[in-house]
Amino acid sequence: MSNKPIDMYKIRQLLRLYSSGKGTKFISNTTGIARNTIKKYLLQFVSLKCTMADVEEMTDAQLARAFLIKKPVIEDPRVTDLESLLPVLIAKLKKRGITKKIIYQDYISQHPDGFKHSAFLVRINTFMGMSKPSMRVPHKAGDKLFIDFTGKRLSVVDDYTGEIQEAEVFVAILGCSQLTFVMAVASQKKEDFILACEHALHFYGGVPEAIVPDNLKSAVKKAGRYESELNDSFAAFAAHYNTYVFPARVYKPKDKALVEGAVKIIYTSIFTKIDEQVYHSLDALNKAILVHLEAHNNTLLTGCDYSRRNQFETLERDALKPLNKYVYDPMTAKVATVGKTGYVTIDYRYYSIPYKFIGKKIKLMYNRTKIEAYSEHELIAAHVRSYTKEKYIQNEDHLASWHRYPAEWNPEKFIADGMQIHQAVADYITKVLARNEYPEKNYRACLGIINFKKRVGESRLINACKRANSFNVYTYGMIERILLSKADFIPLDDDEQSNKEPTMPSHDNIRGEDYYQ
């Protein structure tokens, strides 16, 4: 036969011409096939002892087997050797740290005359492709919403401190229309994760039959190969919106290949544009994301005359189930004991509780925006949930009076407290504060002086301050000694009179100093 097989329809044509009585020269001119080649096909036709009717009934495959006699193929021993090794080599490749380069080195050490590296890679890749074929998954309208977080993060810069806070980026994509949703959130914790999912549903204006997440802890409590156990909060969210959760299998990224591909596109279509500016809040960042997201969804798909938005409006919007008219806003409950410092902890941040509840068990109710503390069903504290690097979130009203000095102690406060008692106390406090001492030491002295009001009463404290002021001694200890000795009961006027230098009384028997002049 010829070196290059001819098409089956040409073989049929030359056999028909031969059956109609045409010669090889005419057949060659008509079909463009060389006369020697025609003779070989005719010789094969005669040797088969079949009629033209038999040829017409043959399929192309049968005709090829009858007329295309291939040369015997000489088997390459390298091929058979490698094919027998391929299953073992692929099994080794699954082990940690093993690469195709390492496998090739093992192969060539055992078979020095084996294939070169490039030919080896072609055969091993072909074998892997045949052993693990990929299936194209058709997506029905309104069926699945694929969700995931991007590996890369965006950032927000605090206006006041300049602190850079990283933000997680949530991506959702509908299977049929590929309409994509993107949102930045503070973390991947369940409160932020559920918030992002809810925003996605409202962005689409409907609910799909199922949501397909990765196996992150915010969605899945316990992952399984065939069935996963859902996180209670996310399961309640799905029930609230009348949808199902169908987590992807562990280590099976192809189960959510659509969103994996969307993440790569988002890096190019949105991240590159966001990185050109600085944003100071998540709200500002998400507004910018929505602008670029709209452009992304309205861009025509490659090789198509329609966009993701066009497909959604045409195929998928009406297939989605209606949204629940009530927003899902769950509160997580937790029982905690107030520590000795007056704080309770949530996610490694400490929130203050009124000091009188120290050592007692209270109930905490919290979501992603707020934290409330209850004791016997009575609200005792409320905080805005914090996501900054600040670990202690404090309300000054929760502290005991003797713990408030970092925020409340200042000269004006102590002078005002003294003035509420009497001007004499305020004057004495002013002079105590004027001492050349460490400010906190002066504040403690003033606090001690003012607290004498509760122990001895206002009148005794006022008299003690007047007497100490007359001595020009301005310390807490002087007030304390006066009160302990009850010197404050001695009228200040008599005391001053007794301090004057005594004079000689007038008497006839006393000559006086003039007598000696």
C-alpha positions as CSV (number, residue, x, y, z in Angstrom):
1,M,0.0,0.0,0.0
2,S,1.0,3.7,-0.2
3,N,3.1,5.2,2.5
4,K,0.3,7.6,3.3
5,P,-3.2,6.0,3.5
6,I,-5.9,7.7,1.4
7,D,-9.4,8.6,2.4
8,M,-12.1,5.9,2.3
9,Y,-14.3,7.8,-0.1
10,K,-11.4,7.8,-2.7
11,I,-11.1,4.0,-2.4
12,R,-14.8,3.7,-3.0
13,Q,-14.6,6.1,-6.0
14,L,-11.8,4.2,-7.7
15,L,-13.6,0.8,-7.1
16,R,-16.8,2.2,-8.6
17,L,-14.9,3.5,-11.7
18,Y,-13.2,0.1,-12.1
19,S,-16.5,-1.7,-11.8
20,S,-17.9,0.5,-14.5
21,G,-15.1,-0.5,-16.8
22,K,-12.8,2.4,-16.6
23,G,-9.0,1.9,-16.9
24,T,-6.3,2.8,-14.5
25,K,-5.2,5.8,-16.5
26,F,-8.7,7.3,-16.4
27,I,-9.1,6.5,-12.7
28,S,-5.7,8.1,-12.0
29,N,-6.7,11.3,-13.8
30,T,-10.1,11.4,-12.1
31,T,-9.1,10.7,-8.5
32,G,-5.5,12.0,-8.5
33,I,-4.2,8.7,-7.2
34,A,-1.0,7.3,-8.7
35,R,-1.5,4.4,-11.1
36,N,0.7,2.0,-9.2
37,T,-1.3,2.7,-6.0
38,I,-4.5,2.1,-7.9
39,K,-3.2,-1.2,-9.1
40,K,-2.4,-2.3,-5.5
41,Y,-5.9,-1.4,-4.3
42,L,-7.4,-3.3,-7.3
43,L,-5.2,-6.3,-6.6
44,Q,-6.4,-6.3,-3.1
45,F,-10.0,-6.0,-4.3
46,V,-9.6,-9.1,-6.6
47,S,-7.9,-11.1,-3.8
48,L,-10.8,-10.4,-1.4
49,K,-13.2,-12.0,-4.0
50,C,-16.0,-9.6,-3.1
51,T,-18.4,-7.7,-5.3
52,M,-19.0,-4.0,-5.6
53,A,-22.3,-4.5,-3.7
54,D,-20.3,-6.0,-0.8
55,V,-18.0,-2.9,-0.8
56,E,-21.0,-0.5,-0.8
57,E,-22.4,-2.2,2.3
58,M,-19.0,-1.9,4.2
59,T,-18.5,0.8,6.7
60,D,-15.4,3.0,6.6
61,A,-13.9,1.0,9.4
62,Q,-14.5,-2.3,7.6
63,L,-13.2,-0.9,4.4
64,A,-10.1,0.3,6.1
65,R,-9.4,-3.1,7.6
66,A,-9.9,-4.7,4.2
67,F,-7.7,-2.4,2.1
68,L,-5.3,-0.6,4.3
69,I,-2.6,-3.2,5.1
70,K,-0.3,-1.6,7.6
71,K,3.3,-2.5,7.8
72,P,4.2,-4.5,10.8
73,V,5.2,-2.3,13.7
74,I,8.5,-3.2,15.4
75,E,7.8,-3.0,19.2
76,D,10.2,-0.8,21.1
77,P,11.4,-2.6,24.2
78,R,11.6,0.8,26.0
79,V,7.8,1.2,25.6
80,T,7.0,-2.1,27.2
81,D,9.5,-1.6,30.0
82,L,8.1,1.9,30.8
83,E,4.4,0.8,30.6
84,S,5.0,-1.9,33.1
85,L,6.6,0.6,35.5
86,L,4.1,3.4,35.1
87,P,1.6,2.3,37.8
88,V,4.4,2.0,40.4
89,L,5.9,5.4,39.4
90,I,2.5,7.1,39.7
91,A,2.0,5.6,43.2
92,K,5.4,7.0,44.2
93,L,4.5,10.4,42.9
94,K,1.6,10.7,45.4
95,K,4.1,10.6,48.3
96,R,5.1,13.9,49.9
97,G,8.2,15.6,48.4
98,I,8.3,13.2,45.4
99,T,8.5,15.0,42.0
100,K,8.5,13.8,38.4
101,K,12.2,14.8,38.2
102,I,13.0,12.4,41.1
103,I,10.9,9.6,39.5
104,Y,12.7,10.1,36.2
105,Q,16.1,9.8,37.9
106,D,15.0,6.5,39.5
107,Y,13.8,5.3,36.1
108,I,16.9,6.2,34.2
109,S,19.1,4.6,36.9
110,Q,17.4,1.3,36.4
111,H,17.1,1.7,32.6
112,P,20.1,3.6,31.3
113,D,19.0,3.1,27.7
114,G,15.4,4.4,28.5
115,F,13.6,7.4,27.2
116,K,15.0,10.9,27.5
117,H,13.4,13.2,30.1
118,S,10.9,15.0,27.7
119,A,9.7,11.7,26.1
120,F,9.4,10.2,29.6
121,L,7.2,13.2,30.7
122,V,4.9,12.8,27.7
123,R,4.2,9.2,28.5
124,I,3.7,9.6,32.2
125,N,1.4,12.6,31.7
126,T,-0.6,10.7,29.1
127,F,-0.9,7.8,31.5
128,M,-2.0,10.1,34.3
129,G,-4.6,11.7,32.0
130,M,-6.1,8.4,31.1
131,S,-6.1,7.1,34.6
132,K,-7.8,10.3,35.9
133,P,-10.0,11.7,33.2
134,S,-11.8,14.9,34.0
135,M,-15.6,15.2,33.5
136,R,-17.3,18.3,32.3
137,V,-20.1,19.1,34.8
138,P,-23.2,20.6,33.3
139,H,-24.8,23.4,35.5
140,K,-28.5,23.8,35.7
141,A,-30.0,27.2,36.1
142,G,-30.6,28.1,39.8
143,D,-29.0,24.9,41.0
144,K,-25.7,25.7,42.7
145,L,-23.8,28.6,44.2
146,F,-20.1,28.0,44.6
147,I,-18.3,30.0,47.3
148,D,-14.8,30.4,48.6
149,F,-12.2,32.8,50.0
150,T,-9.3,34.0,48.0
151,G,-5.8,33.0,49.0
152,K,-4.6,36.6,48.7
153,R,-6.0,39.4,50.9
154,L,-6.7,43.1,50.5
155,S,-5.8,45.7,53.2
156,V,-7.4,48.6,55.0
157,V,-5.4,51.5,56.6
158,D,-6.7,53.0,59.9
159,D,-7.2,56.7,59.6
160,Y,-5.9,57.6,63.0
161,T,-3.2,55.0,63.8
162,G,-2.0,54.2,60.3
163,E,-2.3,50.5,61.2
164,I,-2.7,48.2,58.2
165,Q,-5.5,45.6,58.7
166,E,-5.8,42.7,56.3
167,A,-9.2,41.9,54.9
168,E,-10.4,38.5,53.7
169,V,-12.0,38.4,50.3
170,F,-15.1,36.2,49.7
171,V,-16.1,35.1,46.2
172,A,-19.4,33.5,45.0
173,I,-20.3,32.4,41.5
174,L,-23.5,30.9,40.1
175,G,-23.0,27.7,38.2
176,C,-25.1,28.3,35.1
177,S,-24.6,32.1,34.4
178,Q,-21.2,32.5,36.1
179,L,-22.5,35.8,37.6
180,T,-19.8,36.6,40.3
181,F,-20.1,38.3,43.7
182,V,-17.1,39.6,45.6
183,M,-17.0,41.1,49.1
184,A,-14.2,42.0,51.7
185,V,-14.8,41.0,55.3
186,A,-12.8,41.2,58.5
187,S,-12.1,37.5,58.9
188,Q,-13.1,34.0,57.8
189,K,-15.0,33.4,61.1
190,K,-18.5,32.2,60.9
191,E,-20.1,35.6,61.6
192,D,-18.3,37.2,58.7
193,F,-18.7,34.2,56.5
194,I,-22.4,34.0,57.0
195,L,-22.7,37.8,56.5
196,A,-20.9,37.5,53.1
197,C,-23.1,34.6,52.1
198,E,-26.2,36.6,53.0
199,H,-24.9,39.6,51.0
200,A,-24.3,37.3,48.0
201,L,-27.9,36.0,48.1
202,H,-29.2,39.6,48.2
203,F,-26.9,40.5,45.4
204,Y,-28.4,37.8,43.2
205,G,-31.9,38.6,44.4
206,G,-32.7,34.9,45.0
207,V,-31.6,31.6,46.5
208,P,-30.1,28.6,44.7
209,E,-31.0,25.0,45.4
210,A,-27.6,24.4,47.1
211,I,-24.6,26.3,48.3
212,V,-21.2,24.6,47.7
213,P,-18.5,25.8,50.2
214,D,-15.0,24.6,50.9
215,N,-14.4,22.6,54.1
216,L,-13.6,25.7,56.3
217,K,-14.6,25.5,59.9
218,S,-17.1,28.3,59.5
219,A,-19.2,26.0,57.3
220,V,-18.3,22.4,58.2
221,K,-17.9,21.0,61.7
222,K,-16.5,17.6,60.5
223,A,-15.5,16.9,56.9
224,G,-16.2,13.5,55.3
225,R,-15.6,11.9,52.0
226,Y,-19.2,11.1,51.4
227,E,-21.1,13.3,53.8
228,S,-19.9,16.2,56.0
229,E,-21.3,17.5,59.3
230,L,-22.3,21.1,59.0
231,N,-21.5,23.9,61.4
232,D,-24.8,24.6,63.4
233,S,-24.8,28.3,62.6
234,F,-24.3,27.8,58.9
235,A,-26.9,25.0,58.8
236,A,-29.4,27.3,60.5
237,F,-28.5,30.0,57.9
238,A,-29.2,27.6,55.1
239,A,-32.5,26.6,56.7
240,H,-33.5,30.2,57.1
241,Y,-33.1,30.8,53.4
242,N,-34.6,27.4,52.4
243,T,-31.5,26.0,50.6
244,Y,-29.1,23.1,51.1
245,V,-25.4,23.0,51.8
246,F,-23.3,20.6,49.8
247,P,-19.7,20.9,50.8
248,A,-16.9,20.0,48.3
249,R,-15.0,16.8,49.1
250,V,-11.7,17.2,51.0
251,Y,-8.7,17.7,48.7
252,K,-11.0,17.7,45.6
253,P,-10.7,21.2,44.2
254,K,-12.4,20.1,41.0
255,D,-15.7,19.9,42.9
256,K,-15.6,23.7,43.0
257,A,-13.5,24.3,39.9
258,L,-15.8,27.1,38.8
259,V,-15.1,29.3,41.9
260,E,-11.4,28.3,41.8
261,G,-11.3,29.7,38.3
262,A,-13.3,32.8,39.3
263,V,-10.7,33.6,42.0
264,K,-7.9,33.6,39.4
265,I,-9.9,36.0,37.2
266,I,-10.7,38.2,40.2
267,Y,-7.0,38.7,40.9
268,T,-6.7,40.3,37.4
269,S,-10.0,42.1,37.0
270,I,-10.4,43.5,40.6
271,F,-7.3,43.1,42.8
272,T,-5.0,44.9,40.3
273,K,-7.3,47.9,40.3
274,I,-8.0,47.9,44.1
275,D,-4.2,47.9,44.8
276,E,-3.9,51.3,43.0
277,Q,-5.6,53.1,45.9
278,V,-5.6,53.2,49.7
279,Y,-8.9,52.5,51.6
280,H,-9.6,53.4,55.2
281,S,-12.6,51.2,55.9
282,L,-14.2,48.0,54.8
283,D,-17.3,49.9,53.6
284,A,-15.1,52.1,51.3
285,L,-13.2,49.0,50.1
286,N,-16.4,47.1,49.3
287,K,-17.9,50.1,47.4
288,A,-14.8,50.1,45.2
289,I,-15.0,46.3,44.7
290,L,-18.6,46.6,43.5
291,V,-17.7,49.2,40.8
292,H,-15.0,46.8,39.4
293,L,-17.2,43.8,39.9
294,E,-20.0,45.3,37.8
295,A,-17.5,45.9,35.0
296,H,-16.3,42.3,35.3
297,N,-19.8,40.8,35.1
298,N,-20.7,43.0,32.1
299,T,-17.6,42.1,30.1
300,L,-18.3,39.7,27.2
301,L,-17.2,36.2,27.7
302,T,-14.3,35.0,25.6
303,G,-15.6,34.0,22.1
304,C,-19.2,34.9,23.0
305,D,-21.5,37.9,22.2
306,Y,-23.0,37.8,25.8
307,S,-21.8,38.6,29.3
308,R,-22.3,36.9,32.7
309,R,-24.9,39.5,33.5
310,N,-26.8,38.8,30.2
311,Q,-26.7,35.1,30.9
312,F,-28.0,35.7,34.5
313,E,-30.9,37.9,33.4
314,T,-31.8,35.5,30.6
315,L,-31.4,32.1,32.1
316,E,-31.0,32.1,35.9
317,R,-32.8,35.0,37.6
318,D,-36.2,33.5,37.3
319,A,-34.9,30.0,38.3
320,L,-33.7,31.2,41.8
321,K,-36.0,30.7,44.8
322,P,-37.3,33.9,46.6
323,L,-35.4,35.4,49.5
324,N,-36.6,35.2,53.1
325,K,-38.0,38.7,53.9
326,Y,-36.3,38.6,57.3
327,V,-32.5,39.1,57.6
328,Y,-30.6,36.3,59.3
329,D,-28.9,37.8,62.4
330,P,-28.1,35.0,64.9
331,M,-26.6,35.6,68.4
332,T,-24.2,33.1,69.8
333,A,-24.6,32.2,73.5
334,K,-21.8,31.6,75.9
335,V,-21.5,31.2,79.7
336,A,-18.4,32.9,81.1
337,T,-16.9,33.7,84.5
338,V,-15.8,37.3,85.0
339,G,-12.1,37.2,85.8
340,K,-10.4,39.0,88.7
341,T,-9.5,41.9,86.5
342,G,-13.2,42.3,85.5
343,Y,-13.0,41.0,81.9
344,V,-14.4,38.2,79.8
345,T,-12.8,36.9,76.6
346,I,-14.3,36.3,73.1
347,D,-11.9,35.4,70.3
348,Y,-8.8,36.4,72.2
349,R,-10.1,39.9,73.0
350,Y,-11.1,41.0,76.5
351,Y,-14.3,43.0,77.2
352,S,-14.9,44.8,80.5
353,I,-17.8,43.8,82.9
354,P,-18.9,45.9,86.0
355,Y,-16.5,45.1,88.8
356,K,-19.2,44.0,91.2
357,F,-19.7,40.8,89.0
358,I,-16.1,39.7,89.4
359,G,-16.0,36.0,90.1
360,K,-19.6,35.5,89.0
361,K,-20.9,33.5,86.0
362,I,-22.7,35.6,83.4
363,K,-24.3,34.9,80.0
364,L,-22.8,36.4,76.8
365,M,-24.8,36.9,73.6
366,Y,-22.8,38.1,70.6
367,N,-22.7,38.3,66.8
368,R,-20.3,40.0,64.4
369,T,-21.3,43.5,65.4
370,K,-22.1,43.6,69.2
371,I,-21.6,41.8,72.5
372,E,-24.1,41.8,75.3
373,A,-23.6,40.5,78.9
374,Y,-26.5,39.3,81.1
375,S,-26.8,38.4,84.7
376,E,-30.1,36.8,85.7
377,H,-31.7,38.0,82.4
378,E,-30.6,41.6,83.1
379,L,-28.4,43.5,80.7
380,I,-25.2,44.5,82.6
381,A,-22.8,45.4,79.8
382,A,-22.8,46.0,76.1
383,H,-19.8,46.5,73.7
384,V,-19.3,47.0,70.0
385,R,-17.4,43.9,68.7
386,S,-13.8,44.7,68.0
387,Y,-11.6,43.4,65.2
388,T,-8.6,45.7,65.8
389,K,-5.3,44.6,67.3
390,E,-6.3,46.2,70.6
391,K,-6.9,43.3,73.0
392,Y,-8.7,45.1,75.9
393,I,-12.0,46.8,75.2
394,Q,-12.9,48.8,78.3
395,N,-15.8,50.9,79.6
396,E,-14.6,53.2,82.4
397,D,-18.0,52.9,84.2
398,H,-17.3,49.2,84.8
399,L,-14.1,49.9,86.8
400,A,-14.0,50.4,90.6
401,S,-13.3,54.0,91.7
402,W,-9.7,53.1,92.8
403,H,-9.0,51.7,89.4
404,R,-10.0,54.7,87.3
405,Y,-7.0,56.9,87.8
406,P,-5.4,56.3,84.4
407,A,-8.4,57.9,82.7
408,E,-10.0,60.1,85.4
409,W,-7.3,61.4,87.7
410,N,-6.3,65.0,86.9
411,P,-5.8,68.2,88.9
412,E,-9.1,69.7,87.9
413,K,-11.0,66.7,89.1
414,F,-9.5,66.7,92.6
415,I,-9.9,70.5,93.0
416,A,-13.5,70.2,91.9
417,D,-14.1,67.4,94.4
418,G,-12.5,69.5,97.2
419,M,-14.7,72.5,96.2
420,Q,-17.8,70.4,96.7
421,I,-16.8,70.1,100.3
422,H,-15.4,73.6,101.1
423,Q,-13.2,76.2,99.7
424,A,-10.6,75.5,102.4
425,V,-10.4,71.9,101.3
426,A,-10.0,73.0,97.6
427,D,-7.2,75.4,98.6
428,Y,-5.3,72.7,100.5
429,I,-5.8,70.2,97.6
430,T,-4.4,72.8,95.2
431,K,-1.2,73.2,97.3
432,V,-0.8,69.4,97.5
433,L,-1.0,69.1,93.7
434,A,1.6,71.9,93.4
435,R,4.2,69.8,95.3
436,N,7.3,68.8,93.3
437,E,6.4,65.1,93.3
438,Y,5.4,62.5,90.8
439,P,1.9,63.4,89.6
440,E,0.4,60.0,90.5
441,K,1.7,60.3,94.1
442,N,0.0,63.7,94.4
443,Y,-3.2,62.2,93.0
444,R,-3.2,59.4,95.6
445,A,-2.6,61.9,98.4
446,C,-5.6,64.0,97.2
447,L,-7.8,61.0,96.9
448,G,-6.9,60.0,100.5
449,I,-7.6,63.5,101.8
450,I,-11.0,63.6,100.1
451,N,-11.9,60.1,101.3
452,F,-11.6,61.4,104.9
453,K,-15.0,63.0,104.3
454,K,-16.7,59.5,104.5
455,R,-14.8,58.6,107.7
456,V,-14.9,61.8,109.8
457,G,-17.4,64.1,108.1
458,E,-17.1,67.3,106.2
459,S,-16.7,69.7,109.2
460,R,-13.7,67.8,110.7
461,L,-12.0,67.6,107.3
462,I,-12.5,71.3,106.7
463,N,-11.0,72.2,110.2
464,A,-8.1,69.7,109.6
465,C,-7.3,71.4,106.2
466,K,-7.4,74.8,107.8
467,R,-5.1,73.8,110.6
468,A,-2.7,72.0,108.3
469,N,-2.7,75.0,106.0
470,S,-1.7,77.2,108.9
471,F,1.4,75.0,109.4
472,N,2.3,75.3,105.7
473,V,2.6,71.5,105.5
474,Y,0.8,69.9,102.6
475,T,0.7,66.1,102.9
476,Y,-1.9,63.4,103.5
477,G,0.0,62.4,106.7
478,M,-0.5,65.8,108.2
479,I,-4.3,65.7,107.8
480,E,-4.2,62.1,109.2
481,R,-2.2,63.2,112.3
482,I,-4.5,66.2,113.0
483,L,-7.6,64.0,112.8
484,L,-6.1,61.2,114.9
485,S,-5.1,63.6,117.6
486,K,-8.4,65.4,117.3
487,A,-6.5,68.7,117.0
488,D,-9.2,69.8,114.5
489,F,-11.5,70.3,117.5
490,I,-9.3,73.1,118.9
491,P,-10.6,76.5,117.6
492,L,-8.1,77.8,115.2
493,D,-8.3,81.4,116.6
494,D,-7.3,80.3,120.2
495,D,-4.5,78.2,118.8
496,E,-3.1,81.2,116.9
497,Q,-3.4,83.3,120.1
498,S,-1.4,80.8,122.1
499,N,1.3,80.9,119.5
500,K,1.8,84.7,120.0
501,E,4.8,85.9,122.2
502,P,3.4,86.5,125.9
503,T,3.4,90.1,127.2
504,M,4.3,91.3,130.8
505,P,1.2,92.2,132.8
506,S,0.9,95.8,134.2
507,H,1.6,96.0,138.0
508,D,2.8,98.7,140.6
509,N,5.6,96.4,141.9
510,I,7.1,95.9,138.5
511,R,9.5,98.6,137.7
512,G,9.9,98.0,134.1
513,E,12.8,98.6,131.8
514,D,12.6,102.4,132.1
515,Y,13.6,102.2,135.8
516,Y,17.2,101.1,134.8
517,Q,17.8,104.0,132.4
